[in-house]
Amino acid sequence: MPRKGSVLREFPILVVVALLVSLLIKTFLVQFFYIPSGSMETTLQIQDRVAVNKVPFISKTIKRGDVVVFHDPANWLGEAPQSVEPFLISKVREGLIAVGVLPDPAKQHLVKRVIGVAGDHIICCDKTKHLIINGVSVKEPYIIKGDDPSDTEFEVTVPKGKIWVMGDHRSASADSRYHTDDINDGFVPVNKVVGRVVAVIWPLRDAAIIHRIDVIKKG
């Protein structure tokens, strides 16, 4: 049976090891994010907590239909809000940010669905009010009930190294369609993507696996 003094000496080492493991997980495997808005309803609800896969061989291979978290590419969100919190709460929050439980508010993030990847030609819309992707009129089952695929017309071809993103709640999502005058013409650079949303983990009533849905994939 280990002596009390030995346990006390080992405790700081255990804490450091736990923090290093948490940082490694945050950096290379999984990070958790909070959903602040309804732009991805009903796939993701306001206040959902989601797990984002950061494994390079998966999250860096972004495909049409993925739900992704990405760094604000061109000030889509404006300046980060300044929060005033009690000192203790502020320090606890900083600790949770450091180990990846909470995202860094200074590095603003968005979550949207990938509608087009490099080379895709996307048009809104055909006579049936559906998007046309690479010549195919597509039905998007994830769009919130009652919304059209888009209330604005557009035609784009996605350049190399970029993606075109839209929210599932189309009428409540300021996505690629509304930023075509920015430095990226509304596209999101692939290097801004943090990873792919793989699951809702909280609250338990919303817990679900988030699958890729490619609306033009054959077979």
C-alpha positions in Angstrom: 0.0 0.0 0.0 1.6 3.3 -1.1 2.3 5.8 1.7 0.4 9.1 1.9 3.5 11.2 1.1 4.2 9.2 -2.0 0.6 9.8 -3.3 0.9 13.5 -2.6 4.2 13.7 -4.5 2.7 11.8 -7.5 -0.5 13.9 -7.6 1.0 16.9 -9.5 2.5 14.5 -12.0 -0.8 12.9 -12.6 -2.5 16.3 -13.1 0.2 17.3 -15.7 -0.2 14.0 -17.5 -4.0 14.4 -17.6 -3.7 17.9 -19.0 -1.2 16.8 -21.6 -3.5 14.0 -22.7 -6.4 16.4 -22.9 -4.4 18.8 -25.0 -3.3 16.0 -27.4 -6.9 14.9 -27.8 -8.0 18.5 -28.5 -5.2 19.0 -31.0 -5.3 15.8 -32.9 -8.6 13.9 -32.2 -11.8 15.4 -30.9 -12.9 18.9 -29.8 -16.3 19.9 -28.4 -18.4 22.9 -29.5 -21.5 24.7 -28.4 -24.2 25.6 -30.9 -25.3 29.2 -30.3 -27.8 29.7 -33.1 -30.5 28.0 -35.1 -28.8 28.1 -38.5 -28.4 24.3 -38.6 -31.9 23.4 -37.3 -33.2 20.8 -37.1 -30.0 18.8 -37.5 -28.4 20.7 -34.7 -30.4 22.6 -32.0 -29.6 25.8 -30.1 -27.4 24.9 -27.1 -26.5 21.5 -28.4 -22.9 20.3 -27.6 -21.3 18.6 -30.5 -18.2 16.4 -31.0 -15.9 17.4 -33.9 -13.6 14.8 -35.4 -10.1 16.3 -36.0 -8.3 13.1 -37.1 -6.3 14.4 -40.1 -7.1 11.5 -42.5 -10.8 12.1 -41.9 -11.4 15.7 -41.1 -9.0 17.0 -43.7 -10.8 15.0 -46.4 -13.9 17.2 -46.6 -16.7 15.9 -48.7 -20.0 17.1 -49.9 -22.7 16.6 -47.3 -20.4 16.9 -44.3 -21.4 19.1 -41.4 -18.2 21.0 -40.5 -17.0 23.5 -37.9 -14.6 26.2 -39.3 -12.9 29.4 -38.2 -14.6 32.6 -39.3 -13.1 32.9 -42.8 -13.6 36.7 -43.4 -15.3 38.3 -40.4 -18.7 36.8 -41.1 -19.5 37.1 -37.3 -18.1 40.5 -36.7 -16.0 41.3 -33.6 -16.0 38.7 -30.8 -18.3 39.7 -28.0 -16.7 40.8 -24.7 -18.1 39.0 -21.7 -17.9 40.2 -18.1 -17.7 37.4 -15.6 -16.6 37.0 -12.0 -12.9 36.3 -11.7 -13.3 32.6 -10.5 -15.7 31.7 -13.3 -13.4 33.5 -15.8 -10.4 31.4 -14.7 -12.4 28.1 -14.8 -13.6 29.0 -18.3 -10.0 29.7 -19.4 -9.0 26.3 -18.1 -11.8 24.5 -19.9 -10.8 26.3 -23.1 -7.2 25.3 -22.6 -8.0 21.6 -22.5 -10.6 21.8 -25.3 -13.8 21.3 -23.4 -14.9 24.8 -24.6 -13.9 26.6 -27.8 -11.8 29.7 -27.7 -14.1 32.7 -28.1 -11.3 34.7 -29.6 -11.2 32.2 -32.5 -14.8 32.5 -33.6 -16.2 29.4 -35.2 -19.2 28.6 -37.4 -21.0 25.3 -38.2 -22.5 24.7 -41.7 -23.1 21.9 -44.2 -20.8 21.4 -47.1 -22.9 21.9 -50.3 -20.0 22.0 -52.8 -16.4 21.0 -52.9 -13.7 21.9 -55.4 -15.0 21.7 -59.0 -18.7 21.5 -58.1 -21.0 23.8 -60.1 -24.0 24.9 -58.0 -27.1 26.8 -59.2 -30.1 28.1 -57.4 -32.6 27.1 -58.4 -34.5 25.1 -61.0 -38.3 25.4 -61.7 -39.0 23.0 -58.8 -37.1 25.3 -56.4 -34.3 22.7 -55.9 -30.5 23.4 -56.1 -28.7 22.0 -59.2 -25.3 20.5 -58.4 -23.2 19.4 -61.4 -26.3 19.3 -63.5 -28.4 17.3 -61.0 -31.5 18.7 -59.4 -31.2 17.6 -55.8 -33.6 17.0 -52.9 -32.0 17.9 -49.6 -33.7 16.0 -46.8 -31.9 17.9 -44.0 -33.4 21.3 -44.8 -35.8 22.4 -42.0 -39.4 21.9 -42.8 -41.0 24.8 -44.6 -37.8 26.4 -45.9 -36.9 26.6 -49.6 -33.4 25.6 -50.6 -32.6 29.3 -51.0 -34.4 32.6 -51.0 -31.6 34.1 -53.1 -30.4 33.1 -56.6 -26.8 32.3 -57.2 -24.5 30.3 -59.6 -21.0 29.4 -58.4 -18.2 27.0 -59.3 -16.2 26.0 -56.2 -12.4 26.7 -56.7 -9.6 24.4 -55.6 -8.9 24.6 -51.9 -12.4 26.0 -51.0 -15.9 24.8 -50.1 -19.4 26.3 -50.4 -21.4 26.0 -47.2 -25.0 26.5 -46.2 -27.1 26.1 -43.1 -29.8 23.5 -42.9 -32.2 26.3 -41.6 -31.8 28.2 -44.9 -33.9 31.2 -43.9 -31.9 31.7 -40.7 -28.4 31.1 -42.0 -26.0 33.8 -43.1 -23.8 31.4 -45.0 -21.8 31.4 -48.3 -24.7 33.0 -50.1 -24.5 36.2 -48.1 -20.7 36.7 -48.2 -20.0 36.6 -52.0 -18.5 40.1 -51.7 -15.8 39.1 -49.2 -12.2 38.2 -49.9 -13.1 34.6 -50.6 -16.2 35.3 -52.7 -18.3 33.5 -50.0 -16.3 30.3 -50.2 -14.6 28.9 -47.1 -10.9 27.9 -47.4 -10.3 24.3 -46.6 -7.5 25.3 -44.2 -10.1 27.1 -42.1 -12.0 23.9 -41.3 -11.5 22.6 -37.8 -13.1 19.2 -38.4 -16.3 17.3 -39.1 -19.2 17.1 -36.7 -19.7 13.5 -35.8 -22.2 13.5 -33.0 -24.4 15.6 -30.7 -23.4 14.6 -27.2 -25.5 16.9 -25.0 -28.3 17.3 -24.0 -29.1 13.6 -24.0 -32.5 14.1 -25.6 -30.7 15.4 -28.7 -27.9 12.9 -28.7 -27.3 11.5 -32.2 -24.7 10.5 -34.7 -24.3 13.1 -37.5 -23.9 11.4 -40.8 -22.6 12.7 -44.1 -25.5 13.1 -46.6 -24.3 13.5 -50.2 -27.5 14.3 -52.2 -25.9 13.5 -55.6 -23.9 10.4 -54.7 -24.9 7.4 -56.8 -25.7 4.0 -55.3 
